[in-house]
Amino acid sequence: MSAPFPIRPRLLLGPGPSPVHDRILQAMARPTVGHLDPQFLQVMDDVNARLRQVFSTAHPLTFPVSGTGSAGQEAALANLLEPGDTAIIGINGVFGGRLAEMARRMGAEVVAVEETWGHIIDPTKLVQAHRDHPHARLVAVVHAETSTGVRQPLDELGSYLAGTETLYVVDAVTSLGGIPVEVDAHHIDVCYSGTQKCLGVPPGLSPMTFSPRALERVRSRKHPCQSWYLDASLLADYVGESSERKYHHTAPINMMYALHEGLVMIEEEGLEARYARHAEVGARLQGELEARGFTLFAEEGHRLPELTSAALPGGVAEAPLRKALLERYDIEVGGGLGPAKGRIWRIGLMGAGATHDGVDRLLAAVDDLLD
Ligand SMILES: *Cc1c(COP(=O)(O)O)cnc(C)c1O
């Protein structure tokens, strides 16, 4: 038998994946069983119940989509949009841009509400876009824009849209488990996330929730959902808690064990304590970086604790330093994307990575490298 190929462990402080706790890796090594095995269905039901807690929702249709965060993104749009529908999309970074691109591919008319990277999209601009396009099928925004580190406010737009026929879609890929995601309180109709950011689980599943009115919309479509794999009306017959579950596709069994363990760990820590931990280490890192001459990229007052974007001091080129950080210190951070390419680092303190110890290791390495 040949030896397994070697992988050096790294301290993952980039925009994802985040560090995975041993307990979760061990959970993945449990026996693979069938996707309709009653033991597995129990795990799935428990995962769904735990996800409702983390999403702060009572929506019955809450489950992990098989695929990474991008699959959740596609699922949200593909289920709600039909060709010719209008989709209002907030764009202030990469992920808003991707939502727009996906919606266009689905034949929707996209009304883009754009803002400079590093800034929030003023909720009144989104409300105005809806007043200009009152028949829009949906409005979509990114809660935690991982390309910039900006935290988009969700409540005002949610309260406004709740009084209309238009559905509210929120990308919570980098927020779920790190900062509060209040699906019911903010009247969010469809919200999706990813396992490998603040949930601290390997990449592979996209937790997702549909409000009853979103599901009604899915069931009353004129044309079937363009994606068979992501069709929520078909998925509901497998993931829903009915006694007559039907095979749709083979769920990634061992990934579900991992997500289950991650959610158990979240319950043990407590959501509030987990948010406080992310807030505390994020604020500390941001202060320490500014003290070292870094310039924070995201607008003050709207910075994510779990994703810090910052330009290096004195115009130092970021890529060689980032490479040295990985090769010499085994620490991964991300570079900038789009207009911020070559200009910033993106530092993630997510899930098990949101610790003072991680901040200490990073700062010590940065001090060494900038010396
Ligand atoms: C990471 C991310 C995605 C995409 O998730 P993948 O797991 O990489 O497919 C979507 N939206 C946001 C805001 C993200 O940070």
The ligand as a Tripos MOL2 file, in Angstrom:
@<TRIPOS>MOLECULE
LIG
   15    15     1     0     0
SMALL
NO_CHARGES

@<TRIPOS>ATOM
      1 C1        -17.3440   32.0930   -0.5390 C.3       1 LIG1
      2 C2        -18.5780   32.8420   -0.9670 C.ar      1 LIG1
      3 C3        -19.4700   32.3530   -1.9370 C.ar      1 LIG1
      4 C4        -19.2080   31.1230   -2.7260 C.3       1 LIG1
      5 O1        -19.0280   30.0260   -1.9630 O.3       1 LIG1
      6 P1        -18.1660   28.7720   -2.4540 P.3       1 LIG1
      7 O2        -18.2710   27.8750   -1.2740 O.co2     1 LIG1
      8 O3        -16.7840   29.2640   -2.7210 O.co2     1 LIG1
      9 O4        -18.8130   28.1990   -3.6420 O.co2     1 LIG1
     10 C5        -20.6120   33.0860   -2.1890 C.ar      1 LIG1
     11 N1        -20.8700   34.2340   -1.5500 N.ar      1 LIG1
     12 C6        -20.0220   34.7460   -0.6390 C.ar      1 LIG1
     13 C7        -20.3480   36.0420    0.0340 C.3       1 LIG1
     14 C8        -18.8560   34.0620   -0.3260 C.ar      1 LIG1
     15 O5        -18.0050   34.5770    0.5700 O.3       1 LIG1
@<TRIPOS>BOND
     1     1     2 1
     2     2     3 ar
     3     2    14 ar
     4     3     4 1
     5     3    10 ar
     6     4     5 1
     7     5     6 1
     8     6     7 2
     9     6     8 1
    10     6     9 1
    11    10    11 ar
    12    11    12 ar
    13    12    13 1
    14    12    14 ar
    15    14    15 1
@<TRIPOS>SUBSTRUCTURE
     1 LIG1         1 GROUP 0 **** ****
